[in-house]
């Protein structure tokens, strides 16, 4: 027979071709089996074969007490419902404390208040009660209390009171704060800011909000006084004064005034240029014929040889320095946006020069 692959003759008894090595005989074809074979499932595991196969044992089911998610919802609802109760209880306690404090303060106010024993004002202000009459103390707004001292001492139209008069204050606390209101003896204020002030007693008037009764326990001697609110320097500030006169004062008051030191704004010191002027020149009163007396209104003002900005500098003037103006030039110059002519001046030493006219005041 021949090889089924290459056709080489195969000797009888040989199983493979000598040439290509193919089997001498083709295997018989297999017939397809049309029978459906179901896969075989292993039997369900038992305790014994599980241990033989080495499977880890299944964990036991956790108990309800160790599982947070298994807590019943009803207890949570009951616990959360307690918060409004606590809040309501807290509000009740706070309200009770507030009411207690209010009634205590109200009781103290009533205990310290006084009953109205005379006429009361119908508008804000400070009043002197004299029997059945109320005389309002007019307020003065001043900047210099030292100068106002002289005006008050010379004023014959002040409201009059006696040494033990009752003063009625009717005002909102933010408008006239009692803590800052001083009873000042006006004639005691001096140029250094020293002043005497008197202590007084304040009592609210029952049933009248904003009204207070003011009395000086030991009485006041005769003199000029003022209720004062100071703001700023005593000689340069924003002060409010309510002045009045005590005509029939107490001869021997049981209390004495206290001394206060009010701030005084110092006056500016003279410029070095002005302080260098000789005393004889400062006393000079007569200038050249036809000259006009003027004053320098700035510091380090240049005196030039000719009336223009390019003129040579021959001297300087200081603030307040006195000069004699002899005449003015017909030509004008512009300096720092200001256009003006020039003034010819004679200084105290007799020298002359030209000064830009805006720097001279008359």
C-alpha positions in Angstrom: 0.0 0.0 0.0 1.1 3.5 -0.4 1.4 6.3 2.1 -1.8 8.3 2.3 0.2 11.5 2.7 3.2 11.3 0.3 2.3 8.2 -1.9 5.5 6.3 -0.9 5.1 2.6 -0.9 4.7 1.2 2.5 6.0 -2.3 3.1 3.6 -4.7 4.7 4.0 -4.7 8.5 5.3 -1.1 8.7 3.2 1.2 10.8 4.7 4.5 9.6 5.9 5.8 6.2 9.6 5.7 5.6 9.6 9.0 3.8 7.3 11.3 5.8 6.6 9.4 8.9 2.9 9.5 8.6 0.9 6.7 10.1 0.4 3.8 7.7 -3.3 3.6 8.5 -5.8 6.5 9.1 -7.7 6.3 12.4 -11.3 5.4 11.9 -13.6 8.4 12.1 -15.6 8.8 15.3 -19.4 9.2 15.2 -20.7 12.3 16.9 -22.9 11.5 19.9 -26.0 13.5 19.9 -26.9 12.7 23.4 -27.1 15.7 25.7 -25.0 15.2 28.8 -25.8 17.4 31.8 -22.8 18.5 33.9 -22.4 16.8 37.2 -22.8 19.1 40.2 -20.9 18.2 43.3 -23.1 17.2 46.3 -23.9 20.0 48.8 -21.1 20.3 51.4 -21.5 18.8 54.7 -19.8 19.5 58.0 -17.4 16.6 57.4 -16.4 17.4 53.8 -16.1 21.1 54.6 -13.5 20.3 57.2 -11.8 18.0 54.8 -11.6 20.6 52.1 -10.3 23.2 54.5 -13.0 25.8 54.1 -13.2 28.4 56.8 -16.2 28.0 59.0 -19.0 30.5 58.6 -19.1 33.2 61.3 -21.9 33.1 63.6 -24.7 35.6 63.1 -24.0 38.7 65.2 -26.3 39.4 68.1 -28.5 42.5 68.0 -26.8 44.1 71.0 -23.5 44.4 69.1 -24.9 45.9 65.9 -25.3 49.7 65.9 -27.6 49.7 62.9 -29.9 47.3 64.6 -30.8 49.8 67.4 -34.6 50.4 67.2 -35.7 53.8 66.0 -38.3 54.3 68.6 -35.8 55.0 71.5 -33.9 57.5 69.3 -37.1 59.4 68.7 -37.9 59.4 72.4 -34.4 60.7 73.3 -34.4 63.5 70.7 -37.8 64.6 71.8 -36.2 65.6 75.2 -34.3 68.6 73.7 -37.3 70.9 73.3 -38.2 70.2 76.9 -34.7 71.2 78.0 -34.8 74.3 75.8 -38.2 75.4 77.2 -37.0 74.8 80.7 -33.9 76.9 80.1 -35.9 79.8 78.7 -38.2 79.7 81.7 -35.2 79.8 84.1 -33.7 82.8 82.1 -37.0 84.6 82.1 -37.4 84.1 85.8 -33.9 85.4 86.5 -34.5 88.4 84.3 -37.8 89.2 86.0 -36.1 88.9 89.4 -33.3 91.3 88.5 -35.8 93.7 87.0 -38.0 93.8 90.1 -34.9 94.2 92.3 -33.6 97.2 90.3 -37.1 98.6 90.2 -37.4 98.3 93.9 -34.0 100.0 94.4 -35.1 102.8 92.1 -38.3 103.3 93.9 -36.5 103.3 97.2 -34.1 106.0 96.0 -36.7 108.1 94.2 -38.5 111.1 95.6 -42.1 112.2 95.2 -42.8 115.4 93.3 -43.2 118.1 95.9 -43.6 121.0 93.5 -44.0 122.0 89.8 -42.3 119.9 87.2 -41.0 121.0 83.7 -42.9 120.1 80.5 -39.8 120.2 78.3 -36.1 119.2 78.5 -33.7 121.4 80.3 -32.3 122.3 83.8 -34.5 124.3 86.1 -34.4 126.0 89.5 -37.5 125.3 91.5 -38.5 128.3 93.6 -41.7 127.6 95.4 -44.4 127.2 92.8 -42.2 128.5 90.0 -39.7 126.9 87.7 -37.0 129.0 86.2 -35.1 127.5 83.3 -31.3 127.8 83.3 -30.3 128.7 79.7 -27.6 126.7 78.1 -24.5 128.3 76.6 -22.3 126.6 74.0 -18.8 128.0 74.3 -15.3 127.2 73.0 -13.3 129.1 75.7 -14.6 128.6 79.2 -12.0 130.8 80.7 -13.3 133.8 78.7 -16.9 132.8 79.4 -16.0 132.9 83.1 -15.7 136.7 82.9 -18.9 137.0 80.9 -20.8 135.0 83.4 -19.4 136.9 86.4 -20.6 140.2 84.8 -24.0 138.9 83.7 -26.8 140.4 85.8 -29.6 138.4 84.0 -28.7 135.0 85.4 -31.3 132.8 87.0 -31.2 133.2 90.7 -31.3 130.5 93.4 -30.6 130.3 97.1 -28.0 128.1 98.7 -30.4 125.2 99.3 -32.6 125.4 96.1 -33.7 122.3 94.3 -32.6 121.8 90.8 -34.7 119.8 88.4 -32.9 118.0 85.5 -35.1 116.8 82.7 -33.2 115.1 79.9 -32.3 111.8 78.3 -29.2 110.2 79.8 -27.3 110.3 76.5 -28.0 114.1 76.1 -26.9 115.1 79.6 -25.0 112.3 81.3 -25.0 112.7 85.0 -21.6 111.1 85.4 -20.0 113.9 83.3 -22.1 116.8 84.5 -20.0 119.0 86.9 -21.2 121.8 89.2 -18.4 124.3 88.8 -17.8 127.5 90.7 -17.2 129.8 87.8 -15.1 132.5 89.5 -12.6 129.7 90.6 -11.5 128.9 87.0 -8.1 130.4 86.3 -5.8 130.6 83.3 -4.0 127.4 84.2 -7.2 125.4 84.2 -7.7 125.0 87.9 -11.3 125.0 89.0 -13.5 124.1 92.0 -16.5 121.9 91.7 -19.1 120.8 94.2 -20.6 117.4 94.8 -24.4 117.0 94.6 -27.0 114.3 95.2 -29.3 113.0 92.4 -32.6 111.3 93.0 -35.1 110.2 90.3 -38.6 111.6 90.5 -41.3 109.0 90.9 -43.4 108.4 87.9 -41.5 110.8 85.6 -38.9 109.1 83.4 -35.9 111.3 82.7 -36.5 113.7 85.6 -34.1 113.9 88.4 -33.8 116.1 91.5 -30.4 117.6 92.2 -29.5 119.0 95.7 -26.2 120.0 97.3 -26.3 118.4 100.7 -24.4 121.1 102.5 -25.7 124.0 100.5 -23.9 126.5 98.3 -22.3 129.8 99.3 -23.1 133.0 97.3 -21.5 133.2 94.0 -21.7 132.3 90.3 -22.0 128.6 89.3 -22.7 126.5 86.3 -23.5 122.9 85.5 -20.9 122.1 82.9 -20.1 119.5 80.3 -16.5 120.0 79.2 -15.2 118.6 75.9 -11.6 119.3 74.9 -9.3 122.0 76.1 -10.9 124.4 78.6 -9.8 127.3 76.4 -10.4 125.7 73.0 -13.1 123.0 72.9 -16.8 122.3 72.7 -18.3 123.1 76.1 -21.9 123.3 77.4 -22.6 125.6 80.4 -25.8 126.1 82.4 -24.9 129.2 84.5 -26.9 130.5 87.5 -26.4 132.8 90.5 -26.6 131.9 94.2 -27.7 135.2 95.7 -28.6 134.1 99.2 -26.0 131.4 99.9 -25.1 129.3 102.9 -22.7 131.2 105.1 -21.0 128.0 106.4 -21.5 125.0 104.1 -21.0 121.7 105.7 -19.0 120.4 102.7 -16.1 122.0 100.8 -15.5 122.1 97.0 -13.0 119.8 95.3 -10.3 121.1 93.0 -10.0 119.9 89.4 -7.3 120.5 86.8 -8.8 121.1 83.4 -6.6 120.8 80.3 -5.4 124.1 78.8 -4.2 124.4 75.2 -0.8 126.1 75.3 -0.3 129.2 73.2 2.1 128.9 70.3 5.6 130.0 71.0 7.0 132.9 68.9 9.1 132.0 65.9 12.9 132.2 66.2 13.0 135.0 63.6 10.6 137.2 65.6 12.4 136.5 68.9 15.7 137.7 67.4 14.5 141.2 66.8 16.1 143.8 69.1 14.0 145.1 71.9 14.6 148.7 70.7 13.4 147.8 67.2 10.3 146.1 68.7 9.4 149.4 70.5 9.8 151.5 67.4 6.5 153.2 66.7 7.2 155.8 64.0 8.1 154.8 60.4 9.1 156.8 57.3 6.7 159.5 56.2 3.7 158.1 54.4 4.6 154.5 55.4 1.9 152.0 56.6 2.6 149.5 59.4 2.3 145.9 58.3 3.1 142.4 59.6 4.6 139.3 58.0 2.0 136.5 58.1 4.3 133.5 57.3 7.8 132.1 58.2 11.0 132.5 56.2 9.5 135.1 53.8 12.2 136.2 51.4 13.1 139.9 51.0 14.5 140.6 47.5 16.5 143.5 46.1 14.1 144.0 43.1 10.3 143.4 42.8 10.4 140.0 41.0 11.0 136.4 41.7 14.5 136.5 40.2 15.7 139.3 42.4 18.6 138.7 44.8 17.7 137.6 48.3 18.8 140.2 50.8 16.9 139.3 54.0 14.1 137.1 55.5 11.1 137.9 57.6 9.5 135.8 60.3 5.8 135.3 61.2 4.5 138.3 63.1 7.5 140.5 62.3 6.6 144.2 61.9 7.6 146.2 58.8 6.8 149.5 57.3 5.3 149.4 53.9 6.6 152.3 51.8 4.9 151.5 48.5 3.9 148.9 45.9 5.3 148.0 42.5 3.3 148.3 39.3 4.5 144.9 38.1 2.9 141.5 39.1 4.3 138.0 39.6 2.7 134.6 40.0 3.9 132.3 42.7 2.2 129.0 43.7 -0.9 129.9 41.7 -1.2 133.3 43.3 -0.8 136.5 41.2 0.0 139.8 43.0 2.3 142.8 43.0 5.2 143.5 45.3 5.4 145.7 48.4 8.5 147.7 49.3 9.2 147.4 53.0 11.5 148.9 55.5 12.6 146.7 58.4 13.4 147.6 61.9 17.1 147.9 61.2 16.4 150.5 58.5 17.2 148.2 55.5 14.7 148.1 52.7 13.6 145.5 50.1 10.7 144.0 48.2 8.3 141.3 49.5 5.6 139.5 47.6 2.5 141.4 48.8 0.3 138.3 49.9 2.8 137.8 52.7 2.1 141.2 54.3 -1.0 141.8 56.5 -2.2 145.1 57.9 
